[in-house]
């Protein structure tokens, strides 16, 4: 009798799935051949139910753990109760984590509805120090890209601050993990990252078996346009979708934003030109087309021949946003590979 119990016990299947956002690993237990044979020997012949499909492993999200630890070390208060941020992108992450800040930026960009009544503390480049001081924050969380200018304001006012990178998709992922750990909301951070990575994987399928296009990304208005390299939000999405950013790969420009140069556009001869324009995209597109025609280069460009001069939705691509990334991946994959 005991021997039969042992055999039956060996037939039990334990299936576990572990997702570690920081290390991007997933594991599943497997049934050994010996256990399977023992189970069959002990079982009474009977109709068997169809096996249940094993759950699909969650997408892997890898981050730089050393960098994450460095960013977390800035925060002197664990799980701070009173948080101010001057960034729309950071505000979105906090909202996804269920964190209610005491101060958020004044902006024309769409903000989480839950923050409609939260105190506005001025723009990211011109924060209202007096208003922030009244809120007595435990920490002000700001973009690392403008750390130098903000520290000149915050340090003399003795306002506690920390800076996290949020310009590219990779930086947004890293900062989502960091804030998830800071506020003890790792599960919500993981869920947000998995959603983004799932859409990223699906968008990549459109490019399978197709040549990677050379892409030029422009940002700005009719009065002022700039090149965007792969370290920007749109640039990082282009890179993840397997396309080549000519600003980084052909022109070899290291700065995230570089003033437009007509000769450089001709030299790079991109297959696709993407435009992220604030204001009227049609007016910006027309102005650029006119300038290129004056230069005598418009008809020579592959992007013109391919009909691939595309204004992007500013609501999706205008700011670096982990929340907008899934929809942005979808849109961009259609432009690049359809």
PyMOL commands that set and color helices and strands:
alter all, ss='L'
color gray80, all
select helices_A, chain A and resi 2-9+33-42+65-72+88-96+113-115+129-134+144-154+169-182+186-207+233-240+246-249+262-268+281-294+298-300+302-306+314-317+325-337
alter helices_A, ss='H'
color red, helices_A
select strands_A, chain A and resi 18-20+25-27+83-85+103-104+119-120+139-143+161-164+214-220+225-228+244-245+257-259+272-277+309-311
alter strands_A, ss='S'
color yellow, strands_A
deselect
rebuild
show_as cartoon
